[in-house]
Amino acid sequence: MATADTVTLFRPVGLEELKLIEESGWKAFPPRLPDQPIFYPVTNENYAAQIARDWNTKVGSRRGYVTSFDVNAAYASRFERKIVGGREHEELWVPAEELDEFNRNIVGAIVVTQSFSPAEER
């Protein structure tokens, strides 16, 4: 839960990324792949759920999860918020090379708030 010193962000992930988060003790996101120059947590859970449900369930493990986590607000304010569709599609764009520092600014644990499976399994 965010405080005056933190901001709550969300990250849609697939099963593969979720396992790496679990291996970190629920404290860090894994490094980006070479073709992924940006780490983009999102600012609202509905947008994260939309990605997890509509994208993650169609690729890889075909499982989508919404993670929620708090970040030091002063640190998070360094990153520009980008609107990438409708105004509810707001992301922070964190350069991949800054992900380690971003992870050090996570306050508390990363938690799973929603999970999704392919539509044909529901």
QUIWO-V73043 format. One record per residue. SS is DSSP state (@ for helix, = for strand, . for the rest). D_LAST is the distance of its C-alpha to the last C-alpha in Angstrom with 2 decimals. Layout:
ss & d_last
SS & D_LAST
SS & D_LAST
This chain:
ss & d_last
. & 30.09
. & 32.42
. & 36.11
. & 38.99
. & 39.23
= & 35.60
= & 32.87
= & 29.14
= & 27.18
= & 23.60
= & 22.40
= & 19.05
= & 18.90
= & 17.16
@ & 17.27
@ & 20.76
@ & 22.24
@ & 20.73
@ & 22.51
@ & 25.71
@ & 25.48
@ & 25.15
@ & 28.16
. & 30.13
. & 29.79
. & 27.42
. & 30.46
. & 30.16
. & 28.21
. & 29.08
. & 31.60
. & 30.59
. & 30.77
. & 33.95
. & 32.30
. & 30.81
. & 33.83
= & 32.02
= & 29.81
. & 28.14
. & 26.71
= & 25.63
. & 27.12
. & 24.27
@ & 20.86
@ & 19.28
@ & 20.43
@ & 19.22
@ & 15.67
@ & 15.91
@ & 17.02
@ & 14.58
@ & 11.52
@ & 13.37
. & 15.58
@ & 14.85
@ & 11.44
@ & 13.64
. & 16.53
. & 17.80
. & 15.50
. & 12.46
= & 11.88
= & 13.08
= & 15.00
= & 17.36
= & 20.70
= & 23.46
= & 27.12
= & 30.61
= & 33.32
= & 37.02
@ & 37.48
@ & 40.79
@ & 39.41
@ & 36.29
. & 38.63
. & 40.17
. & 37.24
. & 36.91
= & 33.93
= & 32.66
= & 30.88
. & 28.88
. & 27.51
. & 27.49
. & 29.24
. & 26.07
. & 25.61
= & 28.20
= & 28.61
= & 31.39
. & 32.74
= & 34.02
= & 35.94
@ & 34.63
@ & 38.06
@ & 37.76
@ & 34.50
@ & 36.48
@ & 38.34
@ & 35.21
@ & 33.73
@ & 37.03
. & 36.58
= & 33.24
= & 34.08
= & 32.24
= & 28.96
= & 25.94
= & 22.96
= & 19.17
= & 18.00
= & 14.31
= & 11.73
= & 8.85
= & 6.94
. & 6.85
@ & 5.29
@ & 5.65
@ & 3.82
. & 0.00
